[in-house]
Amino acid sequence: MIKPVDRIPQKFLKHIENTDGLYEIRIKVRNDIYRVFCCFDEGKIVILFNGFQKKSQKTPRKEINKALKLKREYFNKKKGE
């Protein structure tokens, strides 16, 4: 059953500290855990960036840096249009 909610629970969507608006979507499929980084554009659109399979407790810094780079590229390209 699908139930609408006002806020997405943190177990599904978590803000990544010290990243200026970068979030992590959490997806569990059987015993595997996946993460997809995203941000909000003007509060209306969710922009998805890189994803990876999480194998340790801590999110790898290289994945966060990759997402931040993609986020910068997205907003820089948007400014140029």
N, C-alpha and C positions, 0 to 999 in steps of 0.2 A: 504494500500500500504506500502510495506517495503522499507525504504530508507537507504542505507549505510551511516555511519558517521565515521569521523576520530577519534572523541572523544565522549565518552558517556556523555550525559548531567548530571550535578550534581543532578538534580531532580531524577535520577535513580541510580546513584552510587556516594557515598560520602565517602571521607576519614574521619576516626574517629581520631580526634586530640589526640596527645600524646599516640599513640598506635603502632608506628613503623610498618606501612604498613597494618593496618587493615582497611577494607572498609565495607560499609553497602550498600547492594542492596535494593532498595525501590520498592515495588510492591503494586499497588492499585487494588483491586477487588471490584467493586461496591463502597460501603462506607467503606470498611475495608482496613486497611493499614498493610502490612506485611514487615518485615525486615529480611534479611539473611546476616550474616557476612561472609566476604571472604577475601582472600589475593591472591597475585600473586606469583607464584613460578617461579623464573628466568624470569619473564616477559612473559612467554609462556602459563602457565596453571593457571586457576582460581580455587582456592581451596575453596569450600563452607564449612562453619561451621554451627553453630546453627542459627535457625530462630525463630521468635516469632511474635505475632500480637501486633502491637504498639497501645496502648490505651491512651497514654499521649504525650505531646509535647516533653518531654525529654526522651532520650534512657536510660532505666534502667541500672545502673552500674553493677548489677549482670549479665546481659546478655553480656555486654562488657567483663567482667572478664572471663566468661565462654568461650567466643570466643578466648580470649587471651590464655587461658589454652589449648584449642584445637589446636591453632596455634603452641604453643610451643611443644606439643606432636607430631604434624605432622612433624615439622622440626627435632626434636630429633630422631624420628623414622627413618626419611630419612637419617640422618647422620650415624645411626647405620647399615644401609643396605650395 
